[in-house]
Amino acid sequence: MKIRLLICLMIVLSLGATNTNLTSAQAQGQTHIYLKVNDHYVLYTYPAPPFVDKKGRLLIPLQAAEDILGGKVTYNAASKTASVNLLGRNVMAMIGSPEISVNGEPVTMDTVPIMNSNAMFLPVSILLKDTDAKMEWDSKRGLLKLKHDSFTESPVLMNFKGQDLAQVIDANAFDLTSFDWDRKKGILDIYAMYEGGLSPASRQIDFNPMIVYSKGTYSVNPYSKPTMFYKVKITTPGNLVYTRNINTTDADKDYIKYITSVGRLIQ
């Protein structure tokens, strides 16, 4: 009996250690960041951020498959079905069903698309499987990294092109882990980790948040732009928080659809 109790205790402790970053963020009211597309961490997608379901699959809203990944989507509210054309593949899925169609061939998933806040959310992996896009799941970090040249040309990430004023030294200097968005005050806090030996100077840190609104307007303000309110605080060696004011607007007329951010070291 003592041996069994010891084994159970070891399992519990190991699970706790695996999810240290996530549980710590949840305890502080922070939202974990699960998705990175090319160099952009995806913090928020309307009407809810990407999340991992009970089956361990990362779900994104249907519209994000078009806006961030550059696909073409349609949704039939009557049948609760969606069609996504992306990277030469057509995927048809139904809310609540593991059965999907890929280029007309039936496929069974190990999870199901769901309805969340009046939007369809579906596993991003089914959209990119067997394509030339690169998918890398960091299980320790809880981050899915997606890479493909075409993603940079998507409606959201396209806004970043031509607006980037920074001379980049290291495009992956900071690993963004979570964020806290106070909508009433319009304050966005982004939490990140970096190698302890880096010792970055505040002027060299560039998170460059991009905020996209429902009416098509967007805001891209490099960290180096002096007119913006921002603050970078190194909380402990290897950890920092970036704070910025953002315009939340009137939710009934215009609202934030997407928030992305990079984590770079600049000159």
LUMSEKE-130169 format. One record per residue (C-alpha): residue number from 1; residue in three letters; chain; x, y, z. Coordinates in pm, 1 decimal, always signed. Example, Ala and Ser with C-alpha at 12.3 -4.5 7.8 and 13.67 -1.06 7.14 Angstrom:
# residues 2
  num  residu  chaine         u         v         w
    1     ALA       A   +1230.0    -450.0    +780.0
    2     SER       A   +1367.0    -106.0    +714.0
//
This chain:
# residues 267
  num  residu  chaine         u         v         w
    1     MET       A      +0.0      +0.0      +0.0
    2     LYS       A    +283.2    +241.5     +83.7
    3     ILE       A    +446.1    +168.2    -252.0
    4     ARG       A    +119.2    +243.5    -434.6
    5     LEU       A     +78.1    +570.7    -247.1
    6     LEU       A    +436.3    +666.9    -330.2
    7     ILE       A    +381.8    +594.4    -700.8
    8     CYS       A     +61.3    +801.4    -706.6
    9     LEU       A    +240.9   +1090.2    -536.7
   10     MET       A    +523.8   +1077.1    -792.9
   11     ILE       A    +272.6   +1088.3   -1081.1
   12     VAL       A     +92.6   +1388.8    -933.7
   13     LEU       A    +421.2   +1571.7    -879.4
   14     SER       A    +538.3   +1497.9   -1233.2
   15     LEU       A    +215.1   +1632.4   -1383.4
   16     GLY       A    +245.1   +1942.7   -1173.1
   17     ALA       A    +599.5   +2000.4   -1295.2
   18     THR       A    +495.9   +1959.0   -1660.4
   19     ASN       A    +233.8   +2233.2   -1636.4
   20     THR       A    +425.2   +2478.4   -1415.9
   21     ASN       A    +417.5   +2765.7   -1667.0
   22     LEU       A     +50.4   +2716.8   -1749.8
   23     THR       A     -76.0   +2684.9   -1391.8
   24     SER       A    +136.8   +2979.5   -1282.9
   25     ALA       A     -16.4   +3194.3   -1557.8
   26     GLN       A    -367.8   +3081.4   -1467.0
   27     ALA       A    -308.0   +3161.3   -1100.4
   28     GLN       A    -213.0   +3517.2   -1195.6
   29     GLY       A    -511.4   +3562.2   -1427.4
   30     GLN       A    -295.6   +3545.5   -1739.9
   31     THR       A    -403.1   +3380.1   -2064.6
   32     HIS       A    -157.8   +3122.3   -2198.6
   33     ILE       A     -28.9   +3173.0   -2554.5
   34     TYR       A     -62.2   +2850.3   -2754.7
   35     LEU       A      +1.8   +2951.8   -3116.2
   36     LYS       A    +288.4   +3103.4   -3314.7
   37     VAL       A    +251.7   +3162.5   -3691.0
   38     ASN       A    +586.3   +3231.5   -3859.3
   39     ASP       A    +737.7   +3499.8   -3632.5
   40     HIS       A    +405.4   +3611.7   -3483.1
   41     TYR       A    +267.0   +3488.6   -3154.6
   42     VAL       A    -113.3   +3484.5   -3174.7
   43     LEU       A    -243.3   +3626.2   -2849.8
   44     TYR       A    -609.3   +3681.1   -2930.6
   45     THR       A    -856.0   +3574.2   -3197.5
   46     TYR       A   -1217.2   +3690.8   -3185.2
   47     PRO       A   -1428.5   +3579.2   -3002.4
   48     ALA       A   -1176.0   +3385.8   -2787.7
   49     PRO       A    -804.9   +3303.1   -2797.4
   50     PRO       A    -685.5   +2969.6   -2939.3
   51     PHE       A    -709.7   +2697.6   -2675.8
   52     VAL       A    -624.4   +2331.5   -2618.1
   53     ASP       A    -926.4   +2102.6   -2575.3
   54     LYS       A    -959.6   +1793.9   -2354.4
   55     LYS       A    -805.6   +1579.0   -2626.6
   56     GLY       A    -495.4   +1795.1   -2635.7
   57     ARG       A    -577.8   +1951.1   -2974.1
   58     LEU       A    -532.7   +2321.9   -3042.6
   59     LEU       A    -855.2   +2484.0   -3164.9
   60     ILE       A    -886.7   +2813.6   -3349.7
   61     PRO       A   -1197.4   +3001.4   -3468.1
   62     LEU       A   -1301.6   +2920.8   -3823.8
   63     GLN       A   -1250.5   +3278.4   -3943.2
   64     ALA       A    -889.3   +3275.3   -3820.9
   65     ALA       A    -815.0   +3000.5   -4073.9
   66     GLU       A    -874.5   +3266.2   -4338.6
   67     ASP       A    -751.8   +3579.1   -4164.3
   68     ILE       A    -426.5   +3441.4   -4021.1
   69     LEU       A    -350.1   +3131.9   -4232.1
   70     GLY       A    -478.1   +3269.9   -4562.2
   71     GLY       A    -738.7   +3002.5   -4640.6
   72     LYS       A   -1089.3   +3047.4   -4779.2
   73     VAL       A   -1372.5   +2953.4   -4545.3
   74     THR       A   -1749.3   +2917.9   -4568.6
   75     TYR       A   -1996.3   +2829.5   -4295.4
   76     ASN       A   -2350.1   +2692.1   -4322.1
   77     ALA       A   -2539.7   +2782.9   -4005.7
   78     ALA       A   -2832.7   +2554.6   -4087.2
   79     SER       A   -2621.3   +2239.5   -4114.9
   80     LYS       A   -2348.3   +2362.0   -3876.4
   81     THR       A   -2086.4   +2268.7   -4134.5
   82     ALA       A   -1779.8   +2452.6   -4257.8
   83     SER       A   -1553.1   +2428.2   -4559.8
   84     VAL       A   -1188.4   +2539.3   -4551.6
   85     ASN       A    -967.1   +2559.9   -4860.2
   86     LEU       A    -604.5   +2594.2   -4755.5
   87     LEU       A    -273.4   +2501.0   -4919.3
   88     GLY       A    -436.8   +2287.3   -5185.9
   89     ARG       A    -663.5   +2093.6   -4949.6
   90     ASN       A   -1037.0   +2117.6   -4887.6
   91     VAL       A   -1155.3   +2024.5   -4538.6
   92     MET       A   -1524.6   +1996.3   -4452.9
   93     ALA       A   -1623.9   +1961.7   -4088.2
   94     MET       A   -1935.4   +1967.5   -3872.9
   95     ILE       A   -1976.1   +2097.0   -3520.2
   96     GLY       A   -1976.6   +1809.5   -3270.5
   97     SER       A   -1871.3   +1543.9   -3522.3
   98     PRO       A   -1530.5   +1370.7   -3547.7
   99     GLU       A   -1608.0   +1279.9   -3909.5
  100     ILE       A   -1458.1   +1517.1   -4164.6
  101     SER       A   -1393.8   +1516.8   -4537.3
  102     VAL       A   -1049.6   +1593.1   -4681.6
  103     ASN       A   -1054.7   +1647.3   -5057.7
  104     GLY       A   -1371.9   +1438.1   -5067.2
  105     GLU       A   -1224.9   +1147.0   -4867.9
  106     PRO       A   -1372.2   +1058.6   -4525.1
  107     VAL       A   -1141.1   +1099.4   -4223.7
  108     THR       A   -1210.5   +1045.2   -3852.7
  109     MET       A   -1053.0   +1283.2   -3601.0
  110     ASP       A    -982.4   +1211.8   -3235.2
  111     THR       A   -1164.4   +1530.2   -3133.3
  112     VAL       A   -1454.8   +1745.6   -3260.0
  113     PRO       A   -1514.4   +2105.4   -3370.7
  114     ILE       A   -1720.2   +2302.0   -3119.6
  115     MET       A   -1932.2   +2614.7   -3099.0
  116     ASN       A   -1779.6   +2873.6   -2866.0
  117     SER       A   -1923.7   +3223.7   -2817.6
  118     ASN       A   -2132.0   +3184.5   -3136.3
  119     ALA       A   -1825.6   +3091.1   -3342.7
  120     MET       A   -1707.8   +2756.8   -3476.5
  121     PHE       A   -1371.7   +2641.9   -3341.5
  122     LEU       A   -1186.1   +2357.2   -3508.2
  123     PRO       A    -849.9   +2179.6   -3469.1
  124     VAL       A    -581.5   +2363.2   -3664.4
  125     SER       A    -388.8   +2039.7   -3727.3
  126     ILE       A    -660.2   +1898.5   -3956.5
  127     LEU       A    -620.2   +2201.0   -4183.7
  128     LEU       A    -244.9   +2159.9   -4229.0
  129     LYS       A    -185.6   +1785.7   -4211.5
  130     ASP       A     -19.8   +1646.5   -4528.2
  131     THR       A     +66.3   +1996.0   -4655.5
  132     ASP       A    +408.4   +2156.7   -4692.6
  133     ALA       A    +344.9   +2376.5   -4389.4
  134     LYS       A    +568.0   +2297.5   -4090.8
  135     MET       A    +401.4   +2213.3   -3759.7
  136     GLU       A    +602.0   +2184.0   -3439.6
  137     TRP       A    +436.6   +2115.2   -3103.6
  138     ASP       A    +639.9   +2219.5   -2799.8
  139     SER       A    +480.7   +2000.9   -2531.1
  140     LYS       A    +685.2   +2150.9   -2247.7
  141     ARG       A    +593.0   +2503.3   -2347.4
  142     GLY       A    +241.5   +2425.1   -2473.7
  143     LEU       A    +304.6   +2608.4   -2800.2
  144     LEU       A    +221.1   +2509.1   -3158.3
  145     LYS       A    +456.1   +2665.1   -3414.2
  146     LEU       A    +331.6   +2693.5   -3773.4
  147     LYS       A    +553.7   +2800.3   -4061.9
  148     HIS       A    +477.2   +2864.3   -4427.5
  149     ASP       A    +570.4   +3151.7   -4658.5
  150     SER       A    +206.4   +3204.7   -4756.4
  151     PHE       A    +100.7   +3281.4   -4397.3
  152     THR       A    +287.9   +3612.2   -4419.8
  153     GLU       A     +51.0   +3708.0   -4702.9
  154     SER       A    -264.1   +3636.8   -4498.3
  155     PRO       A    -505.5   +3929.5   -4440.5
  156     VAL       A    -388.6   +3986.2   -4081.9
  157     LEU       A     -12.9   +3932.5   -4107.7
  158     MET       A      -1.1   +4127.5   -4434.5
  159     ASN       A     -70.0   +4439.8   -4226.0
  160     PHE       A    +267.9   +4396.5   -4060.7
  161     LYS       A    +457.2   +4423.7   -4388.5
  162     GLY       A    +581.1   +4773.9   -4460.7
  163     GLN       A    +506.5   +4886.1   -4104.5
  164     ASP       A    +812.4   +4726.1   -3947.1
  165     LEU       A   +1074.2   +4991.4   -3874.4
  166     ALA       A   +1309.6   +4781.3   -3664.2
  167     GLN       A   +1654.9   +4654.0   -3755.4
  168     VAL       A   +1636.7   +4303.2   -3612.5
  169     ILE       A   +1932.2   +4143.0   -3435.7
  170     ASP       A   +1750.2   +3829.3   -3316.6
  171     ALA       A   +1394.8   +3749.3   -3436.7
  172     ASN       A   +1343.6   +3484.9   -3165.2
  173     ALA       A   +1514.8   +3636.8   -2864.7
  174     PHE       A   +1204.7   +3625.4   -2644.8
  175     ASP       A    +957.9   +3343.6   -2590.2
  176     LEU       A    +613.9   +3495.9   -2528.7
  177     THR       A    +426.2   +3284.5   -2274.8
  178     SER       A    +103.9   +3459.8   -2170.5
  179     PHE       A     -85.5   +3787.4   -2167.1
  180     ASP       A    -332.4   +3981.7   -1955.5
  181     TRP       A    -572.5   +4220.9   -2129.1
  182     ASP       A    -768.5   +4464.1   -1911.5
  183     ARG       A   -1039.9   +4565.7   -2157.6
  184     LYS       A   -1191.3   +4837.5   -1939.5
  185     LYS       A    -861.1   +5016.7   -1890.3
  186     GLY       A    -725.0   +4925.7   -2233.2
  187     ILE       A    -400.0   +4789.7   -2091.1
  188     LEU       A    -222.2   +4490.9   -2243.5
  189     ASP       A     +48.5   +4305.5   -2050.3
  190     ILE       A    +259.8   +4050.6   -2240.5
  191     TYR       A    +479.0   +3810.4   -2042.7
  192     ALA       A    +793.4   +3658.0   -2191.0
  193     MET       A   +1101.5   +3452.3   -2112.9
  194     TYR       A   +1454.1   +3492.0   -2244.9
  195     GLU       A   +1793.8   +3333.2   -2190.9
  196     GLY       A   +1927.7   +3457.4   -1859.8
  197     GLY       A   +2262.1   +3551.2   -2012.1
  198     LEU       A   +2104.2   +3787.4   -2263.8
  199     SER       A   +2061.2   +4080.9   -2021.0
  200     PRO       A   +1866.8   +4292.8   -2272.1
  201     ALA       A   +1854.6   +4669.8   -2249.4
  202     SER       A   +1498.2   +4803.8   -2256.4
  203     ARG       A   +1557.9   +5000.5   -2576.6
  204     GLN       A   +1655.6   +4677.2   -2757.2
  205     ILE       A   +1337.8   +4485.3   -2675.9
  206     ASP       A   +1074.9   +4481.8   -2950.6
  207     PHE       A    +739.1   +4307.6   -2898.6
  208     ASN       A    +563.5   +4512.1   -3168.8
  209     PRO       A    +200.7   +4416.9   -3087.2
  210     MET       A     -36.0   +4437.1   -3382.9
  211     ILE       A    -403.0   +4501.0   -3307.3
  212     VAL       A    -659.7   +4439.3   -3582.9
  213     TYR       A   -1014.4   +4575.0   -3548.9
  214     SER       A   -1342.7   +4444.2   -3687.9
  215     LYS       A   -1384.3   +4729.6   -3936.8
  216     GLY       A   -1053.6   +4649.7   -4099.1
  217     THR       A    -841.1   +4913.1   -3929.2
  218     TYR       A    -527.2   +4808.7   -3748.2
  219     SER       A    -248.6   +4941.8   -3529.8
  220     VAL       A    +116.1   +4842.8   -3567.0
  221     ASN       A    +348.1   +5039.1   -3341.6
  222     PRO       A    +713.3   +4938.0   -3311.2
  223     TYR       A    +860.9   +4944.7   -2964.2
  224     SER       A   +1104.3   +5208.2   -3084.9
  225     LYS       A    +826.2   +5456.8   -3161.4
  226     PRO       A    +856.6   +5723.1   -2886.7
  227     THR       A    +498.2   +5852.8   -2898.2
  228     MET       A    +346.7   +5526.3   -2773.3
  229     PHE       A    +299.3   +5443.7   -2406.7
  230     TYR       A    +490.6   +5131.2   -2317.5
  231     LYS       A    +685.1   +4985.6   -2029.8
  232     VAL       A    +917.0   +4687.8   -2007.2
  233     LYS       A    +993.2   +4545.4   -1667.0
  234     ILE       A   +1235.8   +4262.6   -1600.6
  235     THR       A   +1060.9   +4078.3   -1318.5
  236     THR       A   +1326.6   +3814.8   -1253.5
  237     PRO       A   +1637.5   +3707.6   -1448.7
  238     GLY       A   +1503.9   +3550.9   -1767.5
  239     ASN       A   +1148.8   +3689.7   -1730.0
  240     LEU       A    +990.6   +4019.7   -1824.5
  241     VAL       A    +655.9   +4189.2   -1882.7
  242     TYR       A    +572.4   +4438.7   -2157.7
  243     THR       A    +286.2   +4683.8   -2093.2
  244     ARG       A    +105.0   +4888.8   -2354.3
  245     ASN       A    -211.2   +5095.3   -2382.8
  246     ILE       A    -444.9   +4984.0   -2662.1
  247     ASN       A    -766.4   +5133.3   -2794.6
  248     THR       A   -1050.1   +4891.6   -2711.9
  249     THR       A   -1321.7   +5097.5   -2891.4
  250     ASP       A   -1697.7   +5045.1   -2870.1
  251     ALA       A   -1775.1   +4672.9   -2880.6
  252     ASP       A   -2111.7   +4738.5   -3050.0
  253     LYS       A   -1955.2   +4932.6   -3338.7
  254     ASP       A   -1594.7   +4822.7   -3365.0
  255     TYR       A   -1400.3   +4568.2   -3165.4
  256     ILE       A   -1063.5   +4396.3   -3153.6
  257     LYS       A   -1047.6   +4082.9   -3371.1
  258     TYR       A    -682.9   +3986.7   -3345.6
  259     ILE       A    -375.8   +4062.7   -3138.2
  260     THR       A     -37.0   +3929.2   -3247.6
  261     SER       A    +310.9   +4003.9   -3120.7
  262     VAL       A    +675.5   +3927.9   -3196.8
  263     GLY       A    +960.1   +3879.7   -2951.3
  264     ARG       A   +1276.0   +4031.6   -3097.1
  265     LEU       A   +1599.5   +4199.3   -3008.6
  266     ILE       A   +1661.8   +4510.0   -3221.3
  267     GLN       A   +1933.1   +4769.1   -3269.0
//
